[in-house]
Amino acid sequence: MEGFQLSEELVILRDQVRRIIREEIVPVEQNIDPDASELPAEDYARISKMTKDAGLWCMGAPQKYGGGGLNAFSMCVLAEEMVQHRMGLYNPGAGVFGRNVPAPIWSGTEEQLQKYAVTALREGHHTFFAITEPSGGSDPAGAIQTRAVRKGDVYVLNGNKIFISHADIGEWGVVFARTDSEAGRRGISAFILEKNTPGFTARPFKTLRTSAVPNEVSFEDCEIPVTHRIGEEGQGLFLAFDLLTRARFPYSAGNLGISVAAHRMAVDYVNQRQTFGEYLADRQAIQWMLADNELDIHTMRWLIWAGAWKADRGEDARVDASMAKVYSSEALGRVVDRCVQMHGGYGVSKELPLERWYREARIRRIGEGPSEVH
């Protein structure tokens, strides 16, 4: 591999995304609660119209269903820019570029895609992905205890999920349940669950992050039509894993983007801040931190780009996805920590986004699979 050359079209898209983040979203965030999870409705509507008119809506979704049809590599380049604002780590672009739907839906029937995926993409709906249970999240084949028992034209769900983002506000979600207790990973199926389904409840609870608040979910004799099953019975995990592997590259690019933004802030700050008659940038201790940031940022980017490029070629990129996820999530913590230190007291004030990034970055080493599992 000699290197990556971004196409002219991708460079234009990247620059458009960057401009909207810096000129539209960041100014709005500066005038609202620093822990806000969403933009004010009027600002969201205004900026979303702008992105739709510019053809920047749902760029990673298939063109056939109203998206931009971009591959994993292109979405990594754009995701790096989309997250570079205060709430960006867990609400990239504050949703103004559209919101992703759970990846397994793309294995659904045409009727399912039109009714759920297309509508959610077009309207920017929140959706949810319910796989993690109190018994564990990193080994779904062994941990899933939620049962789905078929009774005629419906499945009856009973069980619990945990850490399910947007389950309290999502229009619908994809739920994984065990349909065969003897078949291991081949005994788990995926279902579309609509909000307000009787027997389905979601209780949000607070964690370090303030966007995409997680929920405790329960199913009590919750009936789901057989027509809401995605794929064949027992195929649930297989539908999820390949698509989830590809999704880890843009997820990792989010870690990269916040690192880039924090580092940029630190560079600007140390070049204007003086102590004892010298700029911080002239002090070797600070120069070491900046150099370490650059090393982490460049390593992140190349791991992510190389893995996404491989996935787009149809090659097995599972190991690459895990390496990108582990390294980027751990490097993000290091980069933001150094940037907080360089800012001193300002680094932990809510006047700057660093303290929020510092808190939320800690979750990235656990979410989407802990480092140790990968």
N, C-alpha and C positions, 0 to 999 in steps of 0.2 A: 504494500500500500504506500503510494508516494505522498498522499495527503488528501485533504478534502477541499474542494473548490465549490463554494456556494454559488448557486445559479443566480443570475441577475434578478429573476422573479423572486427568489427567496430572500435576497438582500433587501428588495423593495418592501416585501411583506414584513420582514424583521424591523425595518426602519419605521414603518407605519405603526406597528405595535408599540415600539419604543416611544414614539411621539405621543400616542394616546395615553400611555401610562404616565409619562412625565408631565404632559401638558393638561391632561383632563382629570385623571384619577388622583394623582398625588396632591394637587391643590384642594380637591374636595376633602380628602382625608385630613388635611391640616386643619380643617374647620369643624370636625366632628369628634366624637368620643374616640380617644386613641385605642380603645378596646372594641370599637364597633365591629360587628361581624359582616355587615352589608353597607353599601352606599345608600344614602337617602333615595327614596323611590323616584323622585323627579330627576335626580342626577343619573340614576341607573337607566331610566327610560331615554334620557337625552343622549347619553354616550352610546347606549346600545343601538339606537337609531343610526348613529354615526358609523358604527362598525358594520351594521347590516348594509348600509348604503355603499360602504367601501369594499364589500365582499369579504369581510374579515370575520364572518359569523360561523361558528362550529367548523373550523378549518380542518379538524382531524376526522370528521365524520364522512362517510361515503357520499360522493357527489349525488348518487342516485336518490339519496334520502335528504338532500338539502344541505349537505356539508361541502367542505372544500376539497375533500379527497386527498389530503396531504399524507405522506408516509411518516413513519416514526422518526426518521432523521430530521425532516423538516419541522415536525412538531417539537422536537427537542430544541431546535434553534429558536423557535417562537416562544416556547415555554420559559426559556431562560429570561426573556424580556418581560413576559406577562406577569411574572411574580414580583417584579421589582417595585413594590410599594408596600405600605405598612401591613395590610391584611392579606398580602399576596401569597404567603406560604400555604395557607389553607383556603384561600378564596382567590385563585389566580385571575388577575384582571378584574376582580370583583364581579365576575360573571358577565362582563359586558362583551366578551367575545363568544358568548354562548356557554352552555354547561354540558359536560360530558354525561352520557348515560352509561349504566352498568354494561361492561363489555359483553357479557353473555347474551344480551338481547340481540346482538348481531347474528346469532345462530338461530334466531327464532323464525317463525313462518312469516310470509309476506304480510298476512293479516296482522300478526303481532307487531311487526315492524311499523306498519302504517298507523296502527292505533296508538302505540306507545312511544316508539323511538322517534318517529317523525314529528309527532305532536310535541313531545318534550323538547326536542331540538329547536323546533320553530318558536316555541313560546318561552324557552329558557327556563323550563321547570326544574326544580330540585328533584332528584331521584335518590334512591339508596341501594346499597349492596349489603345484604345480610348473610354473612357466613360465620363470623366469629361468635363463639359461645363461651359461657363462663368456664367450661371445662378446657378451653384452649382455642387459640386461633391459628397457630402455625402448623398444626397437624389436623386439618379438617377431616381427612379420611378417618382418623381415629377419634377425633373430639366431638364431631357433630352427633348430638343426641336428639335434636328436634325430629319428631316423627311425622311423616305424611302417609296416612293410610287411605287407600282408595276405597271409596264407597260409591259405586255406580259412576256417575258423571262428575263427581267431585273428589278432591283429596281433603282429608281432615287433618289439619296441622295442630300439634301440641308441642310446646317447648319454649326455649328462651334463647335470645341472642344478646350480645353485649358489645359496646363500642361501635354502634351503628350510626354513622353520621347521616343527618337529615331525615332520619326515620320519622321524626315528629312533624316534619313539614313537607316531605316528599309526596309528589302525586302518585307515585308507584315505586316499587323496587323489585329487585331479584332476590329471592330467598332460597337458601339451600337447606334441604331436609332429607332425612334418611327414609328411603322407601323400601329398603331391603336390609334387615339387620344382620344378615349372614354374608353379604356380598362385599364388605369392606368399602374401598373407594368406588367400586362399581355399584354400590347400593345407594348412592346419593343423587338426588334429582334437583333440578332448578325450576323455580316457579315465579311467575309474575304476580305480585301482590299489590292490589290497589289500596290507596288510603281509605279509611272509614270502613274497611272490611270488618264485619262483626267478629269479635274475638281477638282482634289485633290491637295492641296498645303499645305506645312508645313513651318512655319517660326520659327526658333529657337530664344530664347531670354535668356538673362543671369539672373541667380539667385545666391543665395549663393553657390550652389554646382557647381562643375566643371566637373563632370561625369554625364552621362544620362541627358544631357541638355534638358529642356522641350521645347515644341513647341506649337505655336498657329496653329490650323489646320482648314481649311475650305473646304467645299464641295459645289461645284456649278454645279448643274445638272450632278452629278457624277454617272455614270452608273455602277452597279454591277450585274453580272449575278445571276439569282436565284440559280444556283448551288453553289454559294459562301455563301449562307445563312447557318449558323450553327444551326442544329436542326430545329424544327418547328417554324413557325411564331408566335411571341409572347412569346417565351421561353427564350429570351436572358438573362434577369436578373436571372432567375432560374438556367440557366447553369453556370452563373458566381459566384453566391453567395457561393455555397457550396465549390467550388474549391478555391475561394478567401479566405474563412475562413481557410482552411488548409494551404494556402500559408502564412498566417500571422505568423505562428510559425517559419519557417525559416527566415522570415523578422525580427522578433523579435530577433532571434539568431544572426543576424547581429549586432543589437544594443549591444547585450551581448559581441560579439567578440571584437568590438572596445573598449568597456569598459575594457575588460580583457587586451588588448594590452596597453591602456593608463595607466592603473593601474600598469602593469608590468614595464613600463618606469619610473613611479613615484617612485616605490619601489627601483629600481636600482639607480635613481638619488639621493634620499634623503640619501641613504647609503654611498654615496661618496662625497656629497656636505657639506662643513663645513661653518658655520658662527659663528663668535665670539668664535672660539675655540671648537665648538661642531658640530657633525653631525646633519643635519636636522632630521634624523630618531630618534634622542634622545630627540627631543622637543615634548612636549605633544600636542601642537596645530597641528603638522604634524601627530602625531599618531592618533589623532581624525579623521583627514581627511582620512587616510588610513583605519581605522576601518569602517568608513561610506562607503567607497568604497567597502570593503569586504561585508558589509551587502547588499548593492544594487546589487552587482554581484551575490551573492548566491541566493538572492530572485528572481532576473531575471531568473536565470538558472532553478530554481525549478518550477516557473510558466510556463516557456516555455516547459520544459520536461514533466511536468504533463499534460498539455493541449495537446501536440502532441501525447503523449501516449494514451490519451483518444480518440483523433481523429482517430488514427490508429486502435482502437478497434471498430470503427463504431459508437461510442457514439456521442451525440450532444455536440460539443465543441465550439459552437459559443460564449458563454460567456467567456469561458477560453481563446479563441483567442483574444477577445477584452481586457481582463485583461492583458494578456501577452504583447500585443501591447502597451497599455497605460503605463503600469509600465516600460517596457524596454525602451521605447522612452524617458520617463521623467527621468528615472534613468541614462540613457546614458548622458544626458545633465549635470546632477549633477556630475557624475564621471569625465567626461572630464574637466569640469570647475575646479574641485579640483586639477586635475593633472596639468592643466595650471598654477594654482596658486602656486603649489609646485615647478614648474620649473622657476617661476619668469619670467624675460625677455625672457629667452630661450623658454618659453611656447608659446609665440606669434610670435616667429621667424619662418620663412619658412625653417630653417635648420631642424626642427623637424616636424613630421606629426600632432602634437597636434593642431596647429592653424586651419588646414584644417578640422580635426575631429570636432573641436569646432564649426566651421561655419556650417558644413553639418549636425551635430547632431540636430541643431535647427529645421531643416525641418522635422525630423522624428516625431515630435509631431503633424504635420499637414498631411503629406503624409500617404496614406493608411487609411485615415479617421482621423480627429482631435480627440484629447483626449476627448473633451467634447461630441462628437457624440457617441464614443464607450461607 
